[in-house]
């Protein structure tokens, strides 16, 4: 008999529902966003922008490792860097900020499509 996992998860802590790799469009979009986040984080480190470096640090691994249930929150956190009055665009060049934003928006679109289909 399998041991119960944390709330909302199946046996041994596994996520209830499909595994992330079973949704290749979402997984691919999340991995693309993670690569863009890596580039953005590297640019923040090179520029010495400690505030944005600290904000961005958990995002690449979060985008790579989050479950389907956790992924929307990680993506929304990344999207929060593009605030109306306080934006990462003010600190880093568009060559790194815009690809990350586009990758996040693609990911959020895939997640919304999945949710609309009852996934």
N, C-alpha and C positions, 0 to 999 in steps of 0.2 A: 504494500500500500504506500502510495506517495505521500510525502509530508505536505501539508498545506503551506503555501507561500504567503507573502505579504498581501494585504488587502488589494483586490483588483488584479491579482496575479494567480496563475495556476500553480501546479505542483512545483516545488523547489524554486519558487520565486520567478518562474517564467511568466511572461505576459500572457494574459488571456486573449484569445483571438489570433489573427495571423501574425507570423513573424515578419519582421521588416523586409527581409529578402524575398518574401512572397509578394511584395508590392514593388516590383523593379523600378517603376517610374518614380516612386517616392524615394526609394533607396538611392537611385542614381542622382536625383535632384539634391538630396541631402549630402551626398558625397561631393558633388560639384560645389555646393555651398561651403563645405568644410575646406576644400582646397582654396576657395576664394578667401575664406576666413584666415587660413594660414598665411596667405600673402598679405592680407590686411594687418594681421598681428605682427608680422615681420616688419612691415612698413612703420607701424607704431613704435616698435622697439628701435629701429634705426633712427627715427625722428626724435626719440627720447620723450614721447608723449605718454608719460606714466599712467595718467588717468585712463586713456583709451586702451593702453596695453592691459591694465588690470581688468577693464570691462570686457575686452575681447578674449582674454586668456582661456576661459572655459569653453568658448564657443566651438573651436575646431573639433575637439574631442566630443563635445556634446552632439554636434551634428553627425559625427561618425558613429557614435555609440548609443544614442538615444533609441528607445523603443518607439513603436508607432504612437503609443499613447503620450510619451514624453516629448516627441519631436515638435509638435506645434508650439509648446512653451519655449523650447530652445530657439526656434525660428523667430518667434515674436520678440524674444530678448534681443536677438541680433538686429531685428528691424527697428527696435527702440533706439538704436544708435543714430537713427536718422530723424531726430526730433526737429520740430519747426524752429525752436529757439536755441536748441543745443544739439548740434549735429556733428557727427564724425567728419562730415564733408568740410567743416571749418578747420580741421586739424591735419587732414591727410589728402593726398592728391586724388583726383577723379580716376586715375588709372587703376587704383586699388579699391576705392570706395564704390564706384558704380558697378563693377562686376559682382561684388559681394551683394549689393542691393538687388541686382537682377537675379542672382542665384537664389536669394531668399524669397523673392517674389514668385519665382518659378516653383520653389518648394511649397510655399503656402498655397499656391494654386493647385498643385497636385494633392495636397492634403485636403483642401476644400472639395475637390472632385471626389476623393475617396469617401469623405463624410457624406456628400450628397448621394452617393450610390449606396449608402448604408453600410459602409465598411468600418 
